[in-house]
Amino acid sequence: MTRIISVMPADDGWQVSVEGEAAPFLLNSGSAAEDKAIELARNFVRRGERATVQVQLPDGSLAARSVAPSATAQEGWLWRAPQDVA
């Protein structure tokens, strides 16, 4: 199972949500939201799950996406531009 973690603008900052979980995290900055998303993804990977982090721009378009397919990849986060995402 791949855990999808989304980072997106919110009314009072930035929201980090995990698909299938009810309560999102609200943070003051996009940078803090990205850090939280990566922390969550690394925790999923350590438990043997796959994780994908998606960052959206205020207009809703995809700004970046990172996939951690296994525990061996958890430290090597590589952000990709949307056109590079297959």
N, C-alpha and C positions, 0 to 999 in steps of 0.2 A: 504494500500500500504506500502510495506517495502522499505525504502531507503537504498541502498547498498553503503557504503563508503569504498573505497579501499585505502590502504597505500602500496606503492611500491617504490623500488629504481628508481631513475632517473639519468640521466647523471651527473647532478650537485648537487645531494642531494637526497631528497625524495619527492615523489608526492602524494598528497591526491586528489582523485577524487570522485565525486558523480555520480552514474549511471544516465544517462539522462541529465546531465548538461555539458556544453561545456568546460569551463575553469577549469583546475585543479589548486590546490594550490601547489607551490614549496617551500620546506623548507630545511634548511641546515642539519638537523639531523633526524634520525629515531624517536627519542624521541619527538621532536617538531612535527613531522608529526602525531604520535599517539595522542598527546595532541590535535591537531587540529581536527583530525577525531572524537575524543570523544566529543569535543565541538560541532561540527556539528551535531553529532548524538543526543546529549542532546537537541539541539535546535529543531530538527525534532520531538523528543518525546514530548517536551513541547507543540508543535503545534498539538499533537494528532496522529502523524504518528509513525510507527514502524521504527527501524533503526538497521542495522547490520554493524559492522566494521570488515573488513578483512585486515589482515596484511600479506604481502607476503615477502619472503626472496629474496635475489638477484637471486637465481636459479629459481624463480617463484613458488616455493612450498608455501603452506599455513603455516604461522608461528603461527597465532592466529586468533580467531574469537570471537566476542562478540555481543550478541543480546540484544537489549532493547525493549521488547514487549509492554511496556506501560509506562505512566508517573510515576507510582509508582516504576518502576524499574530503573529509570534514574540515581540514585545515586549509585546503586549497580552493577557497571560494573565488570564482571567476565571474565577474559581472559581464553580461553580454548585452549588446545593443539589440533591440527588437528584430532588426533585419538579420541578425546572426542566429536567432532562435529558430530551431527546426520544429 
